[in-house]
Amino acid sequence: MTSEGTSGAITRAAYDEGFPRVSDALTLHLWRRPAFVPVQWSAAAGMPVSAAILVEALLAAFVFALFWTGRFWAGLLLSVIVMLVSVAALMLARLVHTAPATNRVRVAVEVFAPLLWWWGWAHGLAAYGRPLEPIYATMVLWVVVGGTIAVRIVETLALQRFNGMEIHAWRPIDSKFRLASAGPNPNLVILAASLLFGRPDSGLVLVAWWTLISLIFHSVRLAQLTEQQARRHKIVSWLDE
């Protein structure tokens, strides 16, 4: 452990210990290894977490601009770098002393940057040549954005009600569903697959449906957790049993 702004190497053991045990499949199985290098380098160089957050925000803004103008492939490639920087920022925040305000900014960038991406993608469909009908496009975008925010609210409620336990860590089924649950990485996979078939419009519609399905799943699980708590059953993550 080091203080923010001071040099110090991050060991692989410390990195693995601090890495999230539950997340989406890309974060757990693809971004984990390559993200270690910038985390170790940043810690050794004494780079503050705020600098990593700034880089993430700037790159995310470029992704938004690329999506907005219909340059979807370029935006998707850059979004991969953003996701790696996001993981690096998260791990730096976990492994060095970070002010609460800095953490709040990091979470804000993590939450709101992808919401702008989906807006940019919807707008860029016209430039790409596959526009959605305006009213339909608005409905789809509101489902994606509103559903994503609603899922975040469900996650926050679970943390507050169940002693800091993530709703994705309650039972094995929750952790397994989290691997593909609607979020930046799974959504980008859906959009990339749709782009391979030249149908970025259908990709955004699929993201809307998957966001709605994910919201329903997590809402049902929150209701079940609440019922278990009302019956005075012990609420504990399967990872801690």
Protein Blocks (a to p, Z undefined) as FASTA:
>chain_A
ZZehiacdddfklmmmmpcfbdcfklmmmmmmmmmmmmmmmmmnopafklmmmmmmmmmm
mmmmmmmnopamlmmmmmmmmmmmmmmmmmmmmmpccdfklmmmmmmmmmmmmmmmmmmm
mmmmmmnopaccfklmmmmmmmmmmmmmmmmmmmmmmmmmngoiafklmpmmlmmmmmmg
gcfklmmmmmmmmmmnopaklmmmmmmmmmmmmmmmmmmmmmmmmmmmmnopacddfklZ
Z
